[in-house]
Amino acid sequence: MLVVTSPAKKLDWAERDLEMSFPAFQGDAITLARQARDLSVADLMKLMHISEDLAKLNHDRFRDFQDDPKPADLRPAALAFAGDTYQGLEAASLEPEEMDWAQDHYRILSGLYGLLRPRDGMQPYRLEMGSRLKTEKGKNLYAYWGSKIAEALNAQAEAVGSDVLVNCASQEYFGAVDLSVLKPRVVTPVFMEDKPGGPKVVSFYAKKARGAMTRYIIQRRLTDEAALTEFDAGGYAYQPEMSSADAPVFLRRG
């Protein structure tokens, strides 16, 4: 099976001793970075709803984005992102053979790069998929990517013989996958907390659980979606009575 996650706003730019691969859509990343480079700090504040300091940081990142970057300026994507999902993934502790499997079965959705493999060398950036960055293809990044991401996922699913894609991404990012084009069946795990008012999705915990589910899939090299129900990391347990075939529910009790 294939599994996808969202990227993260927070980055960990520590040096890594890991051979890197080349992003499939590097040319698109260059195009979008050049487009964003023309925006002022004030423009970026408005575009991404961020503070002036963050806008200055990302203005400098787009200014410094290289068409042909040196390895020293890159980091492997799965280790460069450092948000909640990546705390659950813990990519740095995966064994080399596990990372090899992930390279073929795991993809990170990206507003700038489209799709990233875990070892793909990326430059520092922040550009949410929901950003209304205008390009010649339309008024936002969904229009820019069109069906390209879904087509790439189809090709990889065929390459590894998978007919299931496990969606561990947010709605914002998975919205960039054109479902009218996508061939694999989508299974979206739901992670809930047992609260006094009833089960509830809590964003922080759900993001971390999505990363842990991705790790679970990678470490066990899962090919059978039924095995997803055995996931129990972090105290979660599968709830068959709350689940459907395409949306298995996992509940954590306090």
RAFENMO-V659139 format. One record per helix or strand of 2 or more residues. SS is the DSSP state (alpha for helix, beta for strand). FROM is the first residue (numbers start at 1). LEN is the number of residues. If there is no record, write none. Layout:
ss	from	len
SS	FROM	LEN
SS	FROM	LEN
This chain:
ss	from	len
beta	2	4
alpha	26	12
alpha	41	8
alpha	52	13
alpha	71	3
beta	75	2
alpha	77	4
alpha	84	6
alpha	91	3
alpha	96	10
beta	106	5
beta	114	4
beta	120	3
alpha	141	5
alpha	148	13
beta	164	5
alpha	171	4
beta	185	3
beta	190	6
beta	198	3
alpha	203	18
alpha	225	6
alpha	233	3
beta	236	3
alpha	240	3
beta	249	4
